[in-house]
Amino acid sequence: MTSSSSPSQDTKRLAHAYPEGLRADALMEEDVAWSFEIDGERDGEQFDRSERAALRRVAGLSTELEDVTEVEYRQLRLERVVLVGVWTTGTVQDADNSLAELAALAETAGALVLDGVIQRRDKPDAATYIGSGKALELRDIVLETGADTVICDGELSPGQLIQLEDVVKVKVIDRTALILDIFAQHAKSREGKAQVALAQMQYMLPRLRGWGQSLSRQMGGGRGGLATRGPGETKIETDRRRIREKMAKMRREIADMKTGREVKRQERRRNKVPSVAIAGYTNAGKSSLLNRLTGAGVLVENALFATLDPTVRRAETPSGRLYTLADTVGFVRHLPHHLVEAFRSTMEEVGDADLILHVVDGSHPVPEEQLAAVREVIRDVGATGVPEIVVINKADAADPLVLQRLLRVEKRSIAVSARTGQGIDKLLALIDDELPRPSVEVEAVVPYTHGKLVARTHTEGEVISEEHTAEGTLLRARVHEELAADLAPYTTVATA
C-alpha cells in the first residue's frame, strides 16, 4: 500500500531535462572537454583516455569468403533505461539527488536515461519494491518510452527482481548490479579484475535463475546402493557449488597478490617513509589532485569510478621530506558490501596511511552527504584513527557560501582547485606540518668516509642544518630511533 492513492503525490516523474544541478552527466555540472594543451601539464599523458573511447574489434565475425583485410567494428549499443527510486526518509531534494546520482551511474555504464520516477513509501515493498499498483504504472512508462531496462535505486532481493520483471516485462537491475558493471568495465590490473569478479560472484550466488528449478542430468543412479537413488543435484545446486569453488580460488589469488603489496609497504615502513592516502567520493577529483601534486599522469575523466586501481607515487614536501601519495578507489553512498569486502585489501592503503586527504567535491549540491558516505566506508575498513585533512576540491566552481560553510564546520580543512592550482601550495605546507616527524633530534659530526649516513639522514630524517667542517659533515637533524643509534658514535648532542 502506498501512503496516498493519488499518483501525482506518490510518484514523481522526472522530466527528460533535469533541473539545474540534477542533470545526469557524471559531474552533475557543465561538462568540460579535456585537451592536452589545457590540461596536459597537470594530468600528464592520458593514454587510457583514447583507449577507452576507441572502437573495439569483434573477433570471429569474418568468414573465409570475405577479404581478410576487412575489419569489423562493433557499435556499442546503448541500453535505454528508466530509473525508479523509493523515497523513505529525508527531503524531496535528497530523493532527487539520489536519483540524479543513479542517472550519472547509468550514463557512466553506457546507458541512455529516458525517464525516472520516485515513489513515496514508508519502506520498499517486499514483493515488487514499489508495490503492485505502481509496478503496473511503471510498465506503462516502459512501454511509452520504449525502454529495455529498469534500474532500481537500491539493492533488490532475488524475489523482488523476479516479480518486478514479471510485471514490467523487461530486464530489471538494481544499484548494486549497476556499480558492479561499471567496476567490471574500468578494472585494468590483474588484482582489480579479480576483486571485481569476486564481488560479482558474491552478488550472483543467491540470484541464480533460469533452468535452475529443473533437475539436472546428473542422476543419483538406480544401482548404486542404498541412499543413492533419486534425481541427484538440481542444476542450480550444481551452479552454486561451482561458483563457491571459483570464489574460494579467487580469494586465494587475491591473498597472494596482497602479499606483494604488503612487501612494498614493509619496505616503506623500514625506510621510515611517511604515507598519505587520498580518499573521497567518486569523481571528487582525487586523480586530478594526485596529478597536480606528483605529475603521476593518472587517467582523469568526467565519469564515476573512472579509476579503480590504486596508484602510489613518491612525493616531497616543501621542506624536502619524502613521502608516498596513494590514490584509492572512489566511494559512493550505499557502496555495495560485496565491493567493500572484495576491495578490502586495496582499501588497506587508507588504514596503513599516516595521513588521509579526504577529497570532497565543493561544487556538489550536498557535499556533506559525500563526507558522511566516505567516512562510513573508512570506518568499515578500520581507519578511524588516522589523522584526516578535508580537501574541498573544485573551489573555482563551488558556491562561495558552500565553501564558507564547509570550512567553518570542518576544522581541519582547506579549499583547493586541482584544475587551476588554487590552494595547492597551502595544501603542501599543511601536509608537511601534519606528517609525523622523527622523534629524536641529533647533532653529529659524520666523517666524510661515512657519506651513506648523511644520505640516510636526508632520506629518512629531517635535516635542520648541514655544515662541512675539517672533521666531517656537521648535521643537525631529527631522525627516528634506529638511525639515531647508527649516528650515536658521532653525536655531540642528542635530545628526544
N, C-alpha and C positions, 0 to 999 in steps of 0.2 A: 504494500500500500504506500502511496506517496502522501506527502504532507498536505497536498491540495489537489483538487480534481481539475483545476484549470491548467491546460497545457502551457499557457503563456507564463504562468508563475512557476510551474515545476521544471520546465525545460527551457533553457536559454539558448537560442540559436545564435551562433557567431557568424557574422557576415563574412563574405569572401575577402573583403578588405578589412583587416583587423583595425581597431582603433589605434591611435598613436601609442607607441610603446608596447603593443601587443601583437605586432606582425610576426609572422612565423619564420623570419630569417634567423640564422643561428645566434647572432648577437642581439637580436631584438632592437636594433638600431640601424642607421643607414649603413649599407654595405660600402666598403672602401676597397677598391681594386688594389691588389698587391702588384708592385712593379719593382724591378731591380734597381732602377735609377733612384727611386724614392726610399725604398725600404731595404735595399741590398746591404748597405753599410751596417744597419742594425741587425738584420737577421741572417746575414751570410748567404751562402749558396743554398737554394731551396730545391734540391734535385727531386725530392719526393713529390713536390707540387705538380710538376709536369707528368710524372709517372702516374699519379693518382687520377689526373684528368684525361690521360690518354685513352684512345680506343684499345680494346683488348681483342686479340685474335682468338677465334674459336677454333680449337683443334677438332679434326675429324669431320669437317663439313665437305671437304673436297672429294671428288671422285676421280677415277683414272681417266674419264672422258674429258675432264676439264684441263685447261692449261695449268701446269704445276706452278707457274709463276704467279697465278692469280691469288690474291689474299682476300679472305673473307673476314669481315668485321662484324661484331655484334653491337647493335644499338641497345644500350641499357634501357629496359622497359621500366618506366616509372609506374609504380603502383598508385592507384587512385584511392585515397583513404578518406574516411570520415572518423573524426575523433569524438569520443564520448567520455565524460567525466561525471563523478558523483561528488556533489558539494555537501559535506557533512559538518564541517566546522569552519570558523573564520568568516571573513567578509566575502562579498561577491568579487571584490578586486583580487583577493587571494585565489579564488577559484579560477578567475580569468587568467591570472599569471601562471597558474599550474598548467592550464590547457595550452597557453601560448608556448610554454616550455616543451610540452609534449609535441606541439606542432614543429618546433625547432628540431627536436629529436627525429621526428618523422622525415623532415626535409634533409637532415644530415644523412639519414639512411637511404635517401634516394626516392622518397615518395612525394606525390603531389597531393597536398592537403586541399580537399574540396569543401569541407564544412566541419563544424564542430558543435556539439551540444553538451549542456551541463544540466544535470538534474539535482534538485534539492531533496535530500533524504536524510533521515537520522543515521542510517547506516546502509551500506550496499546490500542489495537483495541477495539472499543466499542461493537462489536458483539462477537468475539471469543477470545479476549485478545491478540492473536498473529497473527490474520489475517487468512483469509480463506485458502490461499495457504500454509502457514506454519502449519495450523491445519491438512491439509492433509498429510504433511511431518511427523508431529507428530504421526498421525495414523499409518504410515508405521513403525516408530520406535517402537511403541507399539506392532505391530504385530511381528516385528523382534525379540524383546526381550522377548515376552510373558508376558508383564506386565498386571496387572489388575487394576492399579490405576495411575492417573496422578495428580501430586501436582504442583500447580502454586505458584510462589514466589510473592504473592501479594494478596490483597483481591478482589475477583471477585464479580461482581453484579449477582443477580439471573439470568438475561438474559444471561450473559456470561457463567455461569455454564451450563445452559441448552443447549445452542448452541454448546459449545465445546464438551459436552458429545455426542451430536447428531453426531458429526463428528468422534471423536476418538473411540466411541462405548464402552468405559469403564468408570468407575467412575472417576469423577474429583472433587478434593477438593482444597481449597486454603490454604494459610499460616495460616489464622485465624482459620479455622476449625482444622488444624493440632495442633496448640498450645492449643486450647480448649480440644482436645483429650488427649494431654499429661497431662494437668491440671486435667482432669477427672480421669486419671489413678493414679495420685500421691496424690490427695487430701485425707486426712485421718481424719481430725477433722470434727465435725458437721458443723462448720461455713465455713470451706474450701469447703466442698461438696456443701453447699447451695450457696456460691458465684459462684462456677463453674457452677452449674445448672442454676443460673440466667443469667450468661453470655451466656451459650449455648442457652437458650430460646430467649434471645435478638437477637442472631445471626440467629436462625432458623425462627423467626417470618416472615421476608419478603421472606424467601426461601422455604416456604411450597410448595410441589409439589405432583404429583401422581394423586389421584382421585379428587383433589380439583376443577378441572374445571367442573365436573359433578354436577348435582343437587342432594342434599341430600334427604332422605326420609321424612324430616321434611317439610311438605307442609303447605301452607297458609290456606287451608280449604275452601270449597265452600259454607258453610252455616254459616260462622262466622260473616256475616255482611259486611258493606262497608269497602273497603281498606284491606281486609284480603285474597282476592282471589289471587292466583298466586303460584309460585313454592316454595316460602319460602327461607330460607338461603341455600346457597351452602355449600358443605362440607368444603371448605377451609375457609369460613367465620366462620363456627362453630368452626373449629380447632383454628383459630386465637383468637376467643373470649375466648376459654378455656385457651390458652397459656397466654393471657393477665391476666386472673384471677389468674393463677398459679404464674405469675411474681409478681403481687401485693401481694399475700400471701407470696412469698419468700422474698420480700423486707421488709415486716413487721417482719418476723422471723429474718432476718439479723439485723434489727434495734434493736430488743430485745437482740440479742447476743452482739451487740455493747455496750449496757448499762452495761453489766457485765465487759467488758474490760475497760470502762470509769471509773467505780468504782475503779478498781485497779490502774488506772492512777492517780485518785484523791488522793488515799491513798499515792502513792509515792510523789505526789506534797505536800501533807500535811506534810509528814515527810521530805520534802526538799531533797529527794534523786535525784541526777542528773541522767539523762538518756542518753545513747549513742545508736544510731541506726546504724546497719551495712546494707548498701545498696550497690548495684552493679549489674553488668551484670550477667546473669545466668552462672553458672559454673566458676565464677571468684575465688571461694574458700571462700565464706562467711561462710559457715557452718564449714569448716576446721579452719578458723580463730576464730570463736566462741568457738570451742572445744579447741583450743590451749590456748585461753585467760581464759576460765572458766571451762574446762573439762565437757561441757554440754552433751556430748555423742550424739549429733545430727547426723542423717544419713549423711554420706559422700559417694558420688557415682560419677563415671565418666559419668555423664549424664546431659542433660539440664533439668532445673526445677526439680531436684531430691527432693528438699524440698520446700513445699509450705506454710505450716502452720507456722506462726511467733513463735519464741521461745524467751522468756525473761529470762535472768539469772542474778543473783546477782554477782557482781564483786567488787574488791577492788584495789585501786591504790597503787603504791609503798609507798606512804606516809600514807596509812591507811584509805583513804576516800572511802566510799561505793558509788557505782553507779550501775545502771542496764544496761545490754547489750542486745539489741534486734536484732535478726536475722530476716530479712524481705524477702518477695518473690523476686526472681530474675527478672531482667528486660531483655528485648531484643529489638533490633531495630524493629520499626513498631509494637510495642506491641498493640494488638487489643484494641480499645477503649472500647469494651464490658468488657474486663477484668479490665481495669483501673477503670471503673465505679463500677463493682461488687466488686473489691478488695479495693475500696477507704477507707473503714473503717479500713481494715488491714494496708494499707499504711499510715494511720494517725500516726502510730508509728514513722514514719520518721518526719512528720511535728511537732509532740509534743516533739521531742528529743532536748536535749541541744547541742548535737554534732553528726555529721554524719561521720561515717567511710566509705568513698566511695572506695570500693574494686574494683580494676581493674586487669585483667589478664595480667601480664607483658610479658608472653610468647606468647600472641596472635599476629598474623601478624600486625593488625592495632588496637592497644589499644586505640588510640584517638577516634575511632568510638564508642567504648564501652562507653567511658566517655561521649560523646555527647548524646548517646541514653539514658543513665541513667539520665543525667541532664534534659533532656526533660521531662521525667516522673516525676522527682522531682518538676519541675516547674508546671506540671499539677496538682499535689496534694498540691500546695501552700507551699512548704517547702524551698523556695529560701533564706529565711532569716536566716536559721540555719547554724552555722559555719561548715565547711567541711574540713576533712583531707583526702587526696587521699592516699590510701594504695595500693602500687603496689605489688601485691602478686605474688608468684611463681618466686621470684627473682633468685632462684637456677637454673631455667630452661630458664630464659629470656636472650635475646641477650644483652650484656653489653652496646652496643651503644643505643639500645632502652631504657634501663633503664636510661642512662645518659640524653637522650633527654626528657624523661618524667619528671625526677627530675628537669631539667632545666626549662621546660615550666610550670609545676605545682609547684608554690612556696611553698604551704603547702602540701608537700608530703613526703612519706617515703617508702623505699623498704624493704619488708619482705618476708619470706617464712614460711607459716603455716606448711609445711611438715617438715622442718629441724629446725625451731625455729629461723632462722636468722632474726635479727632486731626486735624481739618481745619485748625485754627489752626496746629498744628505743621507740617503739610504746607505751608501757605502760607509760613511762615517759612523752611522748608527750600528751597522754590523760589526765594525771594528770595536766599538765600545761594548757591545753585548757578548761577543765571543769570549769564552773562558780564557783567562790569562794564566801563564805559567805561575806556579806558586812560590818559587824561590828566586830571590834577587841575589846575583853574584857579581863580584868584581874580581877578575882574574887576569894574569899576565900569561898568555899562552905562547910558548916558544914557536918560532917560525917553522920548526920541524914538525909541528903538530897542527898543520893547517886544516886537517879534517875536523878537528874540534871547533875551529872558528866557523867552518862551513855548516856544521851541525847546529851551531848556535843560531846562525842566520835562518836555517831551515825550520828548526823545531822550537826555537825560542823567540824572544822579542828583544832585539838589541837596542839598548838605550843610548850607548855611545861606544865609539871604537877609535883607538889611537895606536899608532905604530911607534914603538919605543925601541931602544937598543936591545933590551932583553927579549922582546916579543910583542905580540898584539895585546894591548890593554883593552879588555872588554868589560863593559857594564851592561848586564842583561838580566832579563827574567827568564828562567828556564824551569823545566819540570825536574822532578827529584832524580830521575835516572841520569840525566845529563849533568845535573849539579854534582853528582857523585863522581862522574868522569872528569869534571873540571876541578874537583877538590884539591888535587896536588898543586895546582897553580893559583888557587884562590887566595886573595888578600882580604876580602870582606864577604861575608855571606849572611843574609838576613832572610827570614821567612816572611 
